[in-house]
Amino acid sequence: MNDPVHELKPGATQAHAIAGQHRVAPQVIAQLCEAVGDGNCIRQPEQLRTYESDGLATFRATPGVVVLPSTTEEVVRCVKIAREAGLPIVARGSGTGLSGGALPIPGCVLIGLARMRKVLQVDFDNAFMRVQPGVINLDVSKAIGAQGWYYAPDPSSQSVCTIGGNVAENSGGAHCLKYGFTVNHVLGVRIVLADGSVHDLGGPVLDQPGYDLTGVVVGSEGMLGIVTEVILRILRKPEATRTFFATFPSTTEAGNAVSAIISSGIVPAAIEMMDRLAIVAAKAATGLDWPDVGAALLMDVDGPVAECEHTSKNAIELARKAGAIEIRVPRDAAERDLMWKGRKSAFAAVGRIARNYLVQDGVIPRSEIARVLEEIAALSSKMGVRVANVFHAGDGNLHPLVLFDARVPGEEKLAEEISGEILRICLRYGGSITGEHGVGFDKAPFMAEMFTEDDLETMSRLRCAFDPACALNPGKVFPTPRLCGDKPGPYQPHPAELSGEAYRA
Ligand SMILES: Cc1cc2nc3c(=O)[nH]c(=O)nc-3n(C[C@H](O)[C@H](O)[C@H](O)COP(=O)(O)OP(=O)(O)OC[C@H]3O[C@@H](n4cnc5c(N)ncnc54)[C@H](O)[C@@H]3O)c2cc1C
């Protein structure tokens, strides 16, 4: 076994200095290595760098050690060892989160769940699957696709993100408009609490008595416990799907089309919007021959064939009335897949038109889409910063992408300011600071703008009921240290951690 890694080096950042406070002692590393096997215990500095950030790469911190357990029992052992040593714990799936949820606390024990990727049970009669948390979202549908089944929540990152991460973030996706978010598809979880106890919450049988603790755990961002098994609701694939792509002069007409379609009683399986910049980026990345227009909608309806034909015809008519320039219906499955590839790769595609970008995630009532996008456009031109929009229009779940060049002094800071201002616009219109990416580290300061002190205190009390020492993912979600473990206790976040300065890359 090699030596521990956290020697402070000359020129170490403040984050590294804080890591020193949580230095993992050699004997603790030895115990962790024994718990998961030497090859699954990562402690070399260059290897630890892989785990320094999640998708929010502007913030980084080095964990003290990373363990990769493969069973619930191994997770329990790691949690007990870490807690006996007084170390904070951060769970991690694939690290695709966009709010810094899996950002390590410097010097923490990071528990990576990526090796726990077994499908444990498939029960078609009762329409559920039991999986380990490291199973990749898309692999769930792949495992049951041949039998005509699938798992509905489909984040755009579904080819890489894990079910455990989806549960922690209550992830959404294009098709969650009709079918509901992760919380509507998780029937139960097995969870390891900070004291090492193991609990089965919920289960495949519907209408369980008692509090809905499964619902509490879904969306809890790794702060209540570590999920080691998930029971997922699975669905029969719909008989048919009809897709169309509609272009508009601007986001105003496209936004009005969304409101008209949904208020007519149509429930699309998905209705996604892209503005001009997002279309340009998606075209550059995929070679799609989409026209240069102000906005586009990509819409799916699904269900029995007759219903699909009728509904898509009506929706197309409503889109035309709202000002659609052109409607394209894919000729075959391959063309449809390409259209969806264009949409799902749009975040990454923005890398083609900007060196750096921040992904924002806010929610507004969908009737306000047109007005809010106009406000964002006004903000963008006032500040001289480009903002691309690609988002789940049916849910009113905006994803503005604020473009900048990190090499130019001041641009990143300005992008952050605009990003924050966009959230405030969402709040002004009666919306929320996150639709699906979670609060994590990034949006904790905005919680106090959305919730009252009483709201935050109630949430903190719930957290403390699961984890009185606040050892799991401390310093996330809540804007300031609050109750139990966040106040004087075993783990005390450094002020620089709370302000974010400690983690700035
Ligand atoms: C290109 C791109 C597109 C995206 N599109 C979408 C989208 O359409 N919809 C959407 O909702 N999100 C989207 N995301 C965000 C991200 O993919 C999701 O939040 C996803 O659920 C994170 O999964 P992960 O496995 O990467 O989790 P991580 O990033 O590793 O972790 C996320 C959070 O979950 C916690 N966690 C992870 N595993 C566990 C566990 N087993 N038990 C307890 N806590 C755990 C972590 O502590 C952290 O707080 C996108 C991201 C990218 C990069």
The ligand as an SDF file (V2000), in Angstrom:
LIG
                    3D

 53 58  0  0  0  0  0  0  0  0999 V2000
  -24.5400   17.3460  -20.9160 C   0  0  0  0  0  0  0  0  0  0  0  0
  -25.4030   17.2080  -19.6770 C   0  0  0  0  0  0  0  0  0  0  0  0
  -26.7720   17.1450  -19.8220 C   0  0  0  0  0  0  0  0  0  0  0  0
  -27.5830   17.0170  -18.6810 C   0  0  0  0  0  0  0  0  0  0  0  0
  -28.9340   16.9190  -18.8390 N   0  0  0  0  0  0  0  0  0  0  0  0
  -29.7130   16.7420  -17.7680 C   0  0  0  0  0  0  0  0  0  0  0  0
  -31.1320   16.6160  -17.9220 C   0  0  0  0  0  0  0  0  0  0  0  0
  -31.6830   16.6500  -19.0210 O   0  0  0  0  0  0  0  0  0  0  0  0
  -31.8590   16.4410  -16.7900 N   0  0  0  0  0  0  0  0  0  0  0  0
  -31.2790   16.3800  -15.5580 C   0  0  0  0  0  0  0  0  0  0  0  0
  -32.0010   16.2150  -14.5800 O   0  0  0  0  0  0  0  0  0  0  0  0
  -29.9640   16.5000  -15.3820 N   0  0  0  0  0  0  0  0  0  0  0  0
  -29.1630   16.6720  -16.4510 C   0  0  0  0  0  0  0  0  0  0  0  0
  -27.8130   16.7930  -16.2760 N   0  0  0  0  0  0  0  0  0  0  0  0
  -27.2430   16.7900  -14.9130 C   0  0  0  0  0  0  0  0  0  0  0  0
  -26.7930   15.4070  -14.3790 C   0  0  0  0  0  0  0  0  0  0  0  0
  -26.4860   14.5260  -15.4500 O   0  0  0  0  0  0  0  0  0  0  0  0
  -27.8650   14.7980  -13.4750 C   0  0  0  0  0  0  0  0  0  0  0  0
  -28.0090   15.5950  -12.3180 O   0  0  0  0  0  0  0  0  0  0  0  0
  -27.5530   13.3510  -13.0260 C   0  0  0  0  0  0  0  0  0  0  0  0
  -28.6240   12.8410  -12.2870 O   0  0  0  0  0  0  0  0  0  0  0  0
  -26.2860   13.2370  -12.1820 C   0  0  0  0  0  0  0  0  0  0  0  0
  -25.9600   11.8700  -12.1150 O   0  0  0  0  0  0  0  0  0  0  0  0
  -24.4680   11.4250  -11.7440 P   0  0  0  0  0  0  0  0  0  0  0  0
  -24.4320    9.9480  -11.6900 O   0  0  0  0  0  0  0  0  0  0  0  0
  -23.5000   12.0420  -12.6720 O   0  0  0  0  0  0  0  0  0  0  0  0
  -24.3540   12.0390  -10.2850 O   0  0  0  0  0  0  0  0  0  0  0  0
  -23.1760   12.9130   -9.6270 P   0  0  0  0  0  0  0  0  0  0  0  0
  -22.9530   14.1540  -10.4020 O   0  0  0  0  0  0  0  0  0  0  0  0
  -22.0110   12.0490   -9.3760 O   0  0  0  0  0  0  0  0  0  0  0  0
  -23.8470   13.2720   -8.2370 O   0  0  0  0  0  0  0  0  0  0  0  0
  -24.9640   14.1080   -8.1770 C   0  0  0  0  0  0  0  0  0  0  0  0
  -25.4510   14.1970   -6.7330 C   0  0  0  0  0  0  0  0  0  0  0  0
  -25.9390   12.9380   -6.3400 O   0  0  0  0  0  0  0  0  0  0  0  0
  -25.2890   12.4830   -5.1460 C   0  0  0  0  0  0  0  0  0  0  0  0
  -25.2160   11.0330   -5.2960 N   0  0  0  0  0  0  0  0  0  0  0  0
  -24.7220   10.3410   -6.3510 C   0  0  0  0  0  0  0  0  0  0  0  0
  -24.9060    9.0270   -6.1610 N   0  0  0  0  0  0  0  0  0  0  0  0
  -25.5230    8.8870   -4.9730 C   0  0  0  0  0  0  0  0  0  0  0  0
  -25.9800    7.7700   -4.2110 C   0  0  0  0  0  0  0  0  0  0  0  0
  -25.8700    6.5280   -4.6620 N   0  0  0  0  0  0  0  0  0  0  0  0
  -26.5650    7.9990   -3.0130 N   0  0  0  0  0  0  0  0  0  0  0  0
  -26.7170    9.2670   -2.5450 C   0  0  0  0  0  0  0  0  0  0  0  0
  -26.3020   10.3490   -3.2220 N   0  0  0  0  0  0  0  0  0  0  0  0
  -25.7240   10.1560   -4.4150 C   0  0  0  0  0  0  0  0  0  0  0  0
  -23.9750   13.2310   -5.1250 C   0  0  0  0  0  0  0  0  0  0  0  0
  -23.4940   13.3920   -3.7980 O   0  0  0  0  0  0  0  0  0  0  0  0
  -24.3790   14.5690   -5.7270 C   0  0  0  0  0  0  0  0  0  0  0  0
  -24.9510   15.3860   -4.7350 O   0  0  0  0  0  0  0  0  0  0  0  0
  -26.9820   16.9440  -17.3900 C   0  0  0  0  0  0  0  0  0  0  0  0
  -25.5920   16.9920  -17.2680 C   0  0  0  0  0  0  0  0  0  0  0  0
  -24.8080   17.1280  -18.3870 C   0  0  0  0  0  0  0  0  0  0  0  0
  -23.3160   17.1650  -18.2030 C   0  0  0  0  0  0  0  0  0  0  0  0
  1  2  1  0
  2  3  1  0
  2 52  2  0
  3  4  2  0
  4  5  1  0
  4 50  1  0
  5  6  2  0
  6  7  1  0
  6 13  1  0
  7  8  2  0
  7  9  1  0
  9 10  1  0
 10 11  2  0
 10 12  1  0
 12 13  2  0
 13 14  1  0
 14 15  1  0
 14 50  1  0
 15 16  1  0
 16 17  1  0
 16 18  1  0
 18 19  1  0
 18 20  1  0
 20 21  1  0
 20 22  1  0
 22 23  1  0
 23 24  1  0
 24 25  2  0
 24 26  1  0
 24 27  1  0
 27 28  1  0
 28 29  2  0
 28 30  1  0
 28 31  1  0
 31 32  1  0
 32 33  1  0
 33 34  1  0
 33 48  1  0
 34 35  1  0
 35 36  1  0
 35 46  1  0
 36 37  1  0
 36 45  1  0
 37 38  2  0
 38 39  1  0
 39 40  1  0
 39 45  2  0
 40 41  1  0
 40 42  2  0
 42 43  1  0
 43 44  2  0
 44 45  1  0
 46 47  1  0
 46 48  1  0
 48 49  1  0
 50 51  2  0
 51 52  1  0
 52 53  1  0
M  END
$$$$
